[in-house]
C-alpha cells in the first residue's frame, strides 16, 4: 500500500551521512537503486542526486521487512532509522557514505515504478535514442546529474562575475523580426496579424546593440537562441548563449574583461587556475598552420603550404593545384615506427569522406624512402620537400592538394586524427587562444555577392575602411574568437557604430535600399541618434559545459536535447497540429499526416 510523505520529510540527503553521524536518528527519501535479500536481512541502496546510502532492514523489524521485501528498482521510498558503522571489511570506499549504513525501523513506499527500459547506472551501455526517449529516467543517472549540476555551477559563476563587473542583466524578445542572413530563421505565425510571421532570434545581436544606443553600457544575458540549420553532434536547433555587449571600449578592453571572467569561472567550477593573458594568433596563421580558424594548440604537427616548391613539378596533381588552389603537407613525427599500410589506407578513406581525392605520402625508413610519389617528383624535389618538412627517419609526411577550402578542411581533420593516433594530445590540458584579424567579407559564388564572415554589423579595421571601396575582399575585421582545445567557445567583434559605414557594408553585400528599409530600417535609423562605439561577444554555454564535463556530445549537458534531425524523441516534437489551429493562423498545408 502506498503512503503519503507526511512527517517523513528527509532530515538528510543520501549523500550527507558520515561516521561522525553515528547513532543519529535520520529520515531519508529517495529511489531504490538496488535491493538484496540475505535470508531475512534486506539491504537497499537508496539514491538521490546527492549520493547513495546503504539501508539495512533487520529481522526484528518485521513490518519494515515485509514492506522492504516488495521494493523494486526505482520505487520512491522514505525510511526512518539510525546511523551505524558498517562492519569491518564491509566499507565501500567508492561511496562518500561508504563508512556507514542506516538500520531502519520504518519504511514507507511513496510510489511504485514500472521496470525501467534500462538500469539507472553509469556503467550500462544504452543506445542514445532510448536514452532520449526516456530522458526523465536518463536524468537520474549520476553522470548526467553531475553534468547538469556542473553546468548550473558554470552559469552561476558567470552571473557572479558579471555582477561584480557592474553588468546589467537584460532580457531581449523571443518574438522578433525575420532578418535572414546566415542560418534559416524559425518562423512563428501571428494569429492576430494574418499572414505575418515573427522569427525566433538566432542571436540578440541587434537588440544588444540597441541597448548600447539606449545607454546601457554593460549588458549581459544568458539566453536561448534558435537556428534552423543542418545539425551536427555539437549543434542543437535551440541553444544557450552568454551574450555580452559593452560601450566605449576597444577589443583589448573586452578581451581583458573576458579573460578575467574565464579565469574566475574555471576556478569556481572545475578548480583550475588559468594564466592570462591568453595567447593570440592571426587568422591567416591559424589557417596556414592548422587549416582551421579554431586551432587545437595542445600539440604541434603543423600544416605547411608547399606551392612554391611544387608549382613547376611533373606531378600534375600538385602542379595543377597550385593554380588557384593549394598543396599542403603535415609531418606525422614518428608515425613510420607504428603505422601499418592498413592505417594509411584507413586515413586515406577518412579524408576521402571530407572531399579528398587521395592522400599522398612519403615514408622515411632507415633503408630509404617509400612512396609512389618519388617517381613523379624526382630525387631532388623529394629531398627538398623532406627538408622543408623537417623529415627524419621514422616520419611519414602526408600531402593534400586541391582547392584551398577542401584541403584545409580535410588536412585539419587529418591533423587531429594523427594527434590522437600518435597519442600527443594532453586531454587534461586547457589550451586557450584568441584568433584575431579575420577577413571581413568573402565572395559567395553561389549568391554572387559578398557575405559577412561573422555578421554584417562587424566593424572593419580602421586602416582597412578605404578597402571597402577598392578591394573589399582584403578588408579585415575587428573580430575575435576565443578557442579552447580546438573548439570555438566564443566569438565577437567591435561593431559598426556609424550609420554611413553600416549602410556601405549592407550595400557591399548586395542589399537594395528597399531591402535595407524592410529588414534593417529601424536599426540603421537608431545608429543616427548618437550611437557610442561598442563591441561584444557571445559564448556557447552548451559547448563550454561539454568541455568542462569531458562530454563527447553537447546533448549530455542539456536536460532535454533533440536529435541531429531536430526531433524530441521524448515528447515527439515536432508534430502535426489540428487543422483548426492552422486555420486560426491563416495557414494551409497539403502535407498528409
N, C-alpha and C positions, 0 to 999 in steps of 0.2 A: 504494500500500500504506500502511495506517495504521501509525503509530509510537506508541510509548509516550513519556511525558514524559521519563522517565529523568533524565539530568543536564542537561536543557534547561529547568530551572526559571528563571523570569524573574529577571533582575538589576534590571530597571527596569520600570515600567508604561509604557503607551503615551501617558501624559501627562507623563512625567518629563523627557525629554531636551531639552537646550538647547544653544546653541552653545558653552557652557562645557564640554560633554562631548565636544568634538571629539576624534576618534581613539580614543575608548574602545571596547573590545570589549564588546558587550552581548548579552543574550538577552531577547527579548520574547515574550510569549504573548498571544494574543487572537483575535479574529474578523476574517475578511476582510470589510471594508466594500466596497471596490471593487478591481477588477483591470483594469489597462490594459496592453496589449502594443504596444510601439512598435518593431516589426521586430527582435526579439531581445532588447530590454531590456524587462523587465517591472516595472511599478510596482504596488504593492499598498498600499492604505490599511488599516492594521491598527488595530483598535479594541478598547478595553476600557472600563470605566466611568470611567477617569481621563482618557481622551482618544484622539487618533488620531495615529499616526506613519506617515510615508511610508516604505515599504520598496522598495529597488531591487535587482533581480536582473540583473546584467550577463552578457554572453555568455560571459565566461571561466569562469564557474561553471556549467558545462553541466548537471551533475546537479541543482543547485538550480533551474536554469531549467526543466528538464523537470518537476520537482515543482510549481514555481510555475505552470506552464502549465495544470496540472489544477485549480488552486484556483478555487473558485467562491464567491459571496457566502455568508457565514455559516459557511464552513469554519473549524474551530478549528485554529490552527497555532502552532508555536514556531519562532523564527528566531534564528540566530546571525550577528552582523555587526558592522561598525564604523561609528561615528557620523561623518558627513561633512556639510560645509556644502552647502546647496543652491546650484546655480549662480546667478549674477547674473540677476535678473529672474524667478526661479522660486520666490521665497519666498512663503509663504502667511500673510498677516497675520491670517487668520481662525482659525489654529490656534496654540495655545501652543507647539507643536513646529514651527512653520512655518519656522524658520530652518535646520532640519537635516533629514537623511534618513539612513536606515541602509542601507548597502550590505552585503548579506548573502552569506555563503559557504555557508550550510546552512539548509534549511527542512524541517521535519517537519510532516506533516499528522496532527494528533491525533484529528480526527474530521471526517467529511463532514457535509453538511446538504442536506436537500431544498430545492427552491426555495421560499422563504417566500411566504406569501399576500400580503405587502406588503413594500415596501422598509423597511429599518430606518433611517429618515431622518425628521427632524422636518418636512421640507418637503413630505412626501407626505400628502395628504388621504385618510384611511381611515375608513370607516363604523365607528361605535363598537361595534356588535355584532360586527364582525370582529375589532377590537382586543381585545375582552373574551374572545372565543372562543380567541384565540391570545395570551393575556395574557403568557405566558412570552417571547414574541417582542416584544410591545409594550414590555415592561420593559427591553429592550435599547436602546430609543430614548433619545438623550441627554436630551431634555426630561423624560421620565418618571424617568430616573435622577437628574437634578438635583432633581426634586420629592421623590423618596423620600429622597435624601441630606439635603435641607434639612429635611425632616420629622424625620429622625434627629437633626440638629443641634438642632432645636426641643426634642425630648424630653430630649436630653442637657442642654441649658441649664436646662430646668425642674428636672431632678434635681439639678444643681449648686446651683441657688438654694435649693431646698427643703432640701437637706443643710446649706447654710450657715446656714439659719434654724432648725436643730435639729428638723426634722420627721422622723417615723418612717414608713418605707415599709412598709405592712402590707397583705397580700392578704386579700380577703374572698371568701366562697364564690360559685361559679357555680351550684351546685345548691342552691336555696333554696325558700322557701315562696311560693306564689302569693298575692299580696295585691292583686287587681285594683282599681286606682284610677288612671285615666288611660288610657294605651295598653294594648292587649292584651298579656298575657304570652305568651312562648314556653314551651310546656309540654314536660316531659321525663318519659315514663312510667318508673316504677320496676319493675324485674323482680322484686326480692325482696319488694316490698310491693305485691302485685297490686291494681290499681285505683286506686293512688295516684300522684300526679304531683309532680315538682319543677317549679319555674319558673326560667327564666334571668333574672337580675336586670336590670330596667330601669335601675337605679342602685343603688349600695351604700348607699342612704340610711339604712335602719335600722341596718345594721351599723356604719357610721361613727359614728352617734350612740351605739351601744352601746360602741364603743371609747372614747368620751368618758366613759361611765359606768364603763368599766374603768380609767380613769386615764391613758390615753394622750392627753395634752392637745394634741399636734400630730401629726396624721395626714395622710398624702397617699398617693395611689396613681394610677398611670396604668393604667386598667382598661378591659376590654371590657364593653360594656353591650348590651342586646338589647331591641328593641321591635317588636312585631308590629303595624305601623300602615301606613296608606297612605303610599306613598313619594313624595318629590319629588326634584328634582335635588340638593338639599343634604341628603338623608337616606339612611341605609342601615339595614337591619334589625339589623346589628351595627355598633357604632361605638365609638370610643375616647374616653375621658373622663379628664381630670385632676380627681381628686376630692380635696377638701381639707376638713378639719374642725379646729376649734380650741376649747379651753375657756377660760373666764374672760375673755371678750372681749365687746366690742360691735361694731356694724357698722363704726365708724370704725377700729377696730384692724385688722379684716380687710381693709378697703379699702386702708389704708396698706400692709399687707404685700403685697397683690396688685399694687398699683401698682409696688412695688419689683421684684416678680417680672417683670411685663410689661416694665418698662424694661430689666432685665437680659437677658431672653430676646430682645427685638428688637435690642438692641445686639449680642448674640452671634451671632444667626442671620442678620440682614439688615443689620447695621451701621447701624441707625437709632437716633439719640439722641432720646428722648422726654422731654417735660417733664411733671412731676407737681406737684401733684395734678391729676387729670383733672377736667373739668367735671362737674357733677351736674345732673340735670333731674328734676322731679317727674313721676310717671306721668301725671297729669292734663294737664300742659303738653305732654308728648310726644304724647298722643292729640289734643289740641286743635290743635297746630301742625303735626304730621306725620302724624296719622291712624294711628300705629302706636307700639307700645312699643319698637321697635327703630329709632330715627330715624337717618337718614343726615344728619349735621350738617356735611358738607363744603360744602354750599351752602344758600342761603336758599329762596325760593319757598315760603313757609309757607302752611298752610291757615288759614282763619278761619271761625268759626261766625257765621251771619247771622240766626239765628232771630228775635231781637228786631226786626230791621229788616223782615222779610218776613212776620211772623206774621199780619198783617191784610191782606195784599195780595190783589189779584184773580186772581193766578196760582195756580190751585188746587193745582198740583203742589207749589209752595213752601209755601203756607198749610197744606195737609194734612200735609206732612212735619214741620212744627213741633209738631204734636200727638202727642208721644211719639217723634218722630224728630229729624232734624237737616237743616239746609241749610248747606252749606259751599262755600267758593269758594277758588280759587287764582289769583293774578295771574301769568300767564306773561309776565314782563317782556321786551319786545322781540319777542315771537313774531309780532306782526302784521306785522313787516317781512319775515318769511321764510316763515311758514306759509301754505300754499295751502288751498283748500277741500278738496282731497283729503287733506291732512294732518289736518284737523279731522275728516273722515269716518273716517279710519283710527283716530284717537284715540277717536271715538265707538264704533267697533266693538270697540276694545281694552277699554274699560271695560264694554262690554256683556257680554264674556266673564266679567267679575267680578261681574255681578249688577246693573249699572246699567241703567235703562230708557231712558236717553238721556244726552246731555251738552250742557246749555245753555251758551251763551257770549255774551259781549259783546265785540265787536272795536272798538277805539278807533282810528279812522282820522283823518287830518288833516282830511278833509272831513266828518267826523261819525261817528256810531255805526252799527255794522252788527250787527243781532241780531234774530231773530224774537221775542225776549222783550219788547222795548220796548213793543209794543202792549198787552201784558198788565200790565206793571209801571207804565207811565206815566213821564213825563219826570222828575218829582220823585223817585220812588223809584229810578229808574235812576241819576240823578245822585248820590243818597245812597250807593248801592251802589258806584259808581265811586270816590267819595271815601273810603269805608270801606276799599276795597281798594287805595287809593293808585294808581289807574289813571291812565296817561298815554298820550299819542299813541304808537302803536306797540305797545301792550299788548293781550293777549287775556285776559279774565277767564273762567275756566271754573267752572261750578256743578255741585254734586251734591246730590241731595235724596232722602230716604228714611229707612229705619231706620238707627240710628247705626252698627251693626256693618258693614253693607254699604257705606254711604257712606264710612266711614273706610277700609275695605278698598280700594275702587277709587280713591278720591282719593289715598291714599298711593302706590298703584302709578302713578297718573297723574303725581304729582309726580316720581317717579323717572324716568319716561319723558320728561317735559318737560325735566328736568335734562340728560338725555343729548342730546335733540334740540337744546337750546339751547347745548350744549357748556359748561355752567357747573360741571361736576363735575371736580375735580382728581384724576385717577386715582393720582397719586403721593402724595397727602395721606393721613395716618393720623389719623383723627378719632375719638378715644375719648370716650365719655360714660357716666357712671353714671346709670341710671334708678332712682329711689327711690320709696318710698311707694305701692307697688302696692295695689290692693284685696286684701283677704284672701280674700274669697269672692265668688262670683257665683251667681245663681239659674239653675238649668237648667230651662227649661220642659219639655224632653223627659223628664228624670228626675224632675221635680217635687221638687227638693231643692237645697240649696246644695252647690256643689262648690268645691274649693280652686283658686285661680288658679295657685299654684305647686304645692304639695303639702300634705297635711294636718298636717305637722309644723312648719309655719311659724308663728312667734310673731306675735301682733298687737302693734301699737304699745302701749306701756304706757298711754297716755291713751285708747286705744280698747278696752281689755279689757271695760269695762262695756257697750260697744255690742253685745257678743256676746249679751247678754240682751235688749236692746231693739231694736236695728237692725243686725243682723249684716252686712247688705249695705253699710253705711257704714264698717265697720271696715277699717283699713289694716294692711298687713303690714310687718314688719321684713325686707323683701326688697330685693334689689338685683341688677340686671342690668348687666353691662358690655357696651356696644355699640361696635363698630368699623365705621365706614363703612356703617352700616345693617344690620349682621349682629350678632345677639346671640351673642357668643363665650363668655359665661359668665353663670351665674345662681346665686343662692343666697339664704340668709336666716339670721337668728338663729332658733334652733329653740325650740320649746316644751320646757322642761326640768321642768315641774311636771306630775305625773300628773293632777291635777284639771282643769287647763286643757286638757290633751291630750284627756281624756275628753269635756269640754264641746265641744271642736272636732269630735270624731267624732260626737257626738250631733247637733250642728247639721247635719252632713252626712247625717243620716238613718240612721246605723248603730244597730242594736239592741244590747242587751247581749250577745246570742248572737253577733251579727256581730263585735263587738269581741273577744270571747273567742276565736273561731275564727280571726280574721285577725291581730289585734294583741295578743292577751292577754299574750304573753311580753314585748312591748315596753312596754306600759303597766305591767306588773309591775316591769320594770327601772327605770322612772322613779321608782319609790317608794324606791329604795335610794341616795339621796344623789346625784342626777344634777347635775353642775355646769352653770351657764349656758354655752351653747356655740352655735357657728354655723359655717357653712361655705359652700362654693361649688363649683361644678363647671364645667369648661371643655370645650368641644368641640375636641379636638385636630385632628380632620379639618377642621373649619371654619377654625381658625386657620392650619393648613398651607395650605389653599386660598388664603387671603388673602395670606400672605407669598410664595407662589409665583405669584401672579396667575393662578391656575387658575379656569376658569369652572365647574368641577364638582368636588365632593369626590372623585369617582371617580378623578380624575387625581392624587390624593395618597395613594391607598390601593393597596397592592400587588395585592390580589386582591378587587376590589369586585364587587358584584352590580348587576343592572339595576334599573330602577324597579319591576319586578314581582318583586323579591327573588329573581332567578334568577342562579345562577352558570353562565354560558354555557360556561366552560372545562371544568369537571368535571361539568356537567349536574346540578346540585343546585338544588332538592330532587328526589328521585327516589323511585320505588316501591321497597319492600323486600320480601324474601321473606315469604310467609305464616308460615313457621316463626318468623321474628323477631317478627312480630306476636303469634303465639300465646304465645311466651315472655313477652310483655309484657301478656298478657290483653287484647289489643286486637283487635277485628274491624272490618272495613270492607267496604261493598258497592261501593266505587268500583272500576271496572274500569280496568286499565292501558291 
